[in-house]
Amino acid sequence: MPGNTTTNSVALRRAQVYSDMILDTLKDGMLPDGIHRDVGDFSDGDTLNITTFGDVVLRDLAEDQVTPVDALDSGSITLTITEHVGAGNYLTDEMQEDSNKVKQFDAAIVPKHVRAIKERYETDMLKAFPDAQTVSNPSAINGYAHRYVASGTNQTMAMEDFIYAKLAMDKANLPDQGRILIVDGLVEATMNGLTNLVNVSNNPQFAGIIETGFGKNMRFIKNVFGFDIFISNRLKQIASESVNTSAITVPAPSSSATVTTGVANVAMCVVDDMTTPLMGAWRRMPRTRYNRDEKFRRDEYYTTARWGFGAQRLQSGVTILTSRTKYK
């Protein structure tokens, strides 16, 4: 006695079923505003020149002798609009007529354009300071390195690297306020293994750390040696670099080392616009334009932006090179 089976009743069931839910890509957190100086007086032109002044020379005087006259050092730093990026998509009339998800697709286009531009903008910002320094040079200021390879095992971050970054900033006459350190996620993994970074006498239960690790929502939950620490996946990647700091006054914890497949973690003092090491300017904020192309029967969306970054105060930052494949 024959009955209905999946074999003889194909017309009674759907082979493919499509959900109304849309699974989008995962997005990490963005860094807060205020990390760089937003240059507002650069609305036209190719390059902005900013005048800099040095310190006066103070000399000992003797009675009945002339007071020496010295020139006040001056110079300039520059900012150039270098980046011009954009994204575009279109939907044909036929696709809009035949698709049951066209409204969701249409609503997602522009936010995705803007998100991609923001990610590129942040990536450019984070590499602007390491790029302004000389590769393989300790970038010594007042006798202290502002670029060095981390001293932990396999070029991972150690407590000594935090301590030296603070010391280098102190010796560069930077204020205690507004100090941040932007690190790769592997650095947080390293810190999770350094229990002696925490004063367990005041926190014997490791409250808030064991449950979440040092990082939460792309930011460290603890201030480490005066630095508010943020985690980013958009730091500048380093193929290979050696830094020898042995010749400067106080060598970094790793006086001569090489990192391969590395990342440039950046410490900065961003207490105000005059102190922050970076400056940047939008020539065109993300701008979306719609175009109806009747010839091809489609709706087109274009989002474009222009900007540039530059270094304005190299003594206000420290680059610490770590491995991006090892955390211990």
Helices and strands as residue ranges (DSSP letters): G 10-12, E 37-38, E 47-53, E 74-80, E 83-92, H 93-98, H 102-132, E 147-149, G 153-155, H 159-171, E 179-183, H 185-192, G 195-197, E 215-216, E 219-220, E 228-231, E 237-244, E 256-269, E 278-293, E 298-311, G 314-316, E 317-323
